[in-house]
Amino acid sequence: MVSEYKNINITSVVSECLSCIDLISNNISNEKYDLALNGFNYFRRSFFRIYRCEELAEIKISINFVEIKLQAATATTAAAPLPMATRKNILKKLLEIKNHVENIDPATGVSYVPR
């Protein structure tokens, strides 16, 4: 019974993380960087509640990259907007993170699809 609860909990958090990433991407596309950063902080807390894997260093680098870029983006203005190349890089990293989250095994909380 405990094992079933754990699987349901991990599955629920994975779904929540994927929804967060979609919302963050939408906010970035609409240049709402404050909202994107708030959503990303929520995603990060949720993700690290379930994620246990030796590949942590690789995904953590992408997560740190996105957070740093979003923090910098909150200081942009209409006169000095975020460069399109930076926005594309953030969105690319978000897609990499999303792919990683989609491959989390609900039974263990680790990646189960070979890369």
KAZIPE-V517925 format. One record per helix or strand of 2 or more residues. SS is the DSSP state (H for helix, E for strand). FROM is the first residue (numbers start at 1). TO is the last residue. If there is no record, write none. Layout:
# KAZIPE-V517925
SS FROM TO
SS FROM TO
This chain:
# KAZIPE-V517925
H 2 29
H 33 50
H 56 73
H 84 102
